[in-house]
Amino acid sequence: MGGESEKTSLENLRSWVVQHKLRTVGALWLSGLAGSFAYNWSQPNMKTSVKIIHARLHAQALTLAALAGAAVVEYYDHKSGSKADRYASQFLPIDAHPHKD
């Protein structure tokens, strides 16, 4: 029924994340902020201003982690993925510069 050409759901998710990095980071930030707000609002002994500050800090840390992950994925794609072949074809080899004698 399923051949090797069919992608798994994890591969589909990975390819979508690679194509939509900023949307992924934004959605992760928004969900982190909402989750942190929900958690902080369940703490009765905190002032509202402290709850907001904590929610923002948690979301900011999650966003930095997501950006670092996106950078790692981008680096990996440039080194071993299809982007490596695409960019390599655009550059001349080192010894093939036209200005050399």
C-alpha positions as CSV (number, residue, x, y, z in Angstrom):
1,M,0.0,0.0,0.0
2,G,2.6,2.6,1.0
3,G,5.8,2.9,-1.0
4,E,9.1,4.4,-0.2
5,S,8.2,7.6,-2.1
6,E,5.5,8.4,0.4
7,K,6.7,10.7,3.2
8,T,5.9,10.1,6.8
9,S,3.9,12.6,8.8
10,L,7.1,13.6,10.6
11,E,8.9,14.3,7.3
12,N,5.9,16.3,6.1
13,L,5.9,18.3,9.3
14,R,9.7,18.9,9.0
15,S,9.4,20.1,5.4
16,W,6.5,22.5,6.4
17,V,8.6,23.9,9.3
18,V,11.6,24.4,7.0
19,Q,9.4,26.3,4.5
20,H,7.6,28.3,7.2
21,K,10.2,29.1,9.8
22,L,8.9,32.5,10.9
23,R,5.3,31.2,11.1
24,T,6.5,28.3,13.2
25,V,8.4,30.6,15.6
26,G,5.5,33.0,15.8
27,A,3.0,30.2,16.6
28,L,5.4,28.8,19.2
29,W,5.8,32.2,20.8
30,L,2.0,32.7,20.9
31,S,1.3,29.3,22.3
32,G,4.1,29.7,24.9
33,L,2.6,33.0,25.9
34,A,-0.9,31.6,26.2
35,G,0.3,28.6,28.1
36,S,2.4,30.7,30.5
37,F,-0.5,33.0,31.1
38,A,-2.8,30.1,31.9
39,Y,-0.2,28.6,34.3
40,N,0.5,31.9,36.0
41,W,-3.2,32.8,36.4
42,S,-3.6,29.6,38.4
43,Q,-1.1,30.9,41.0
44,P,-3.2,32.8,43.5
45,N,-0.4,34.5,45.4
46,M,1.1,36.5,42.6
47,K,0.4,40.1,41.6
48,T,-1.0,40.6,38.1
49,S,2.1,42.5,36.9
50,V,4.3,39.7,38.0
51,K,2.1,37.2,36.2
52,I,2.4,39.2,32.9
53,I,6.2,39.6,33.3
54,H,6.7,35.9,33.9
55,A,4.5,35.0,30.9
56,R,6.5,37.3,28.7
57,L,9.8,35.9,29.9
58,H,8.7,32.3,29.4
59,A,7.5,33.0,25.9
60,Q,10.7,34.9,25.1
61,A,12.9,31.9,26.3
62,L,10.8,29.6,24.2
63,T,11.2,31.9,21.2
64,L,14.9,32.0,21.6
65,A,15.0,28.2,21.7
66,A,12.9,28.0,18.6
67,L,15.1,30.4,16.7
68,A,18.2,28.4,17.7
69,G,16.5,25.3,16.5
70,A,15.6,27.0,13.2
71,A,19.2,28.0,12.8
72,V,20.4,24.4,13.4
73,V,17.8,23.1,10.8
74,E,19.0,25.8,8.3
75,Y,22.6,24.9,8.9
76,Y,21.9,21.2,8.4
77,D,20.0,21.9,5.2
78,H,22.8,24.0,3.8
79,K,25.4,21.4,4.6
80,S,23.6,18.2,3.5
81,G,20.2,18.9,2.0
82,S,19.0,19.9,-1.4
83,K,20.0,23.5,-0.6
84,A,23.7,22.5,-0.6
85,D,23.4,21.3,-4.2
86,R,21.3,24.3,-5.3
87,Y,23.9,26.8,-3.9
88,A,26.9,24.8,-5.0
89,S,25.7,25.0,-8.6
90,Q,25.6,28.8,-8.5
91,F,29.2,29.2,-7.6
92,L,32.3,28.7,-9.7
93,P,35.0,26.3,-8.5
94,I,37.9,27.9,-6.7
95,D,40.3,27.3,-9.6
96,A,37.9,28.5,-12.3
97,H,37.9,32.3,-11.7
98,P,38.0,34.3,-15.0
99,H,40.3,37.0,-13.6
100,K,43.2,34.6,-13.0
101,D,45.9,34.3,-15.6
